[in-house]
Amino acid sequence: MNIRQLDYFMRVAESGSFSKAAARLGIAQPALGRQVRGLEVELRQALLIRNGRGVATTEAGKTLLAHARGILY
């Protein structure tokens, strides 16, 4: 896990959308998705529930989001 992955995950979770987060970060959506997926693989936990209308955090995602805010802010 690195700070970039944590920041990207937090931005996606807070915006509720990969496309909105990618636009705000100024990066391509597939690159953002790869970073977040890499974090999920490393942690062996699904952090986001992906659907056609955006994303929602899982229980593990909510826990990580709270910790990420403490680390990054």
N, C-alpha and C positions, 0 to 999 in steps of 0.2 A: 504494500500500500504506500502510495506517496501523496503528498499534499495536493498535487494536481487532480488525482483521481477523487480525493475527498472533496475538493472544491467543486469539481464537475458534478459529482453525485448530489451534493447539496443544492446546486443551482437547478438541476433537473427536478429534484424532489420539491423544491420550493415553488418552481414555476408550474409543475404538473405536466410538463411537456418537454420532450427532447428538442422539438423544433424551436420552441420559444427560448429554451436555454441556449441552444446553439447560436441563435440569432443574437442574443445578449452577449454571449462570450466571443462572438466573431469567429467561430470555427464551424467546420462542416458537421452536419448532423451524424453521418456515419462514424467520424472520428470520435465524437462525443460518446456515441453508443458503444464503441469499442473500449473506451476508457472505463465506462461504468460497468460494462460486462466483465472486463478484466478484474475489477474490484470484487464483483460478485463471485467470480471463479476463485480468486485468491481467498476470500472469506468463506467460501463454500456455503453461501447463503443467497437466496433471492432477496434483493433489497427493494425492488420495484415490481409492481404488477403492471404489465404493459397491456393496453387495450387500444382500440381504434380511436379513442378520444383523448388519449394522453396516458399518464401514469399515476399510480398511487403507491404509497410506501407500504411495505409489509411491516410486520411487528419488528423484525430485525432492522429494517430500513428506518423505522421511527427511532429506534435506539441509537443507531449509528448517526442519524441526523442530529439528534440532541448532542451527542459527543462531538460531532464535526463542528457544530456552532461554537461550542466551548473552545475547541482547538483553534479554529480559524478567526474567531472574533475576540 
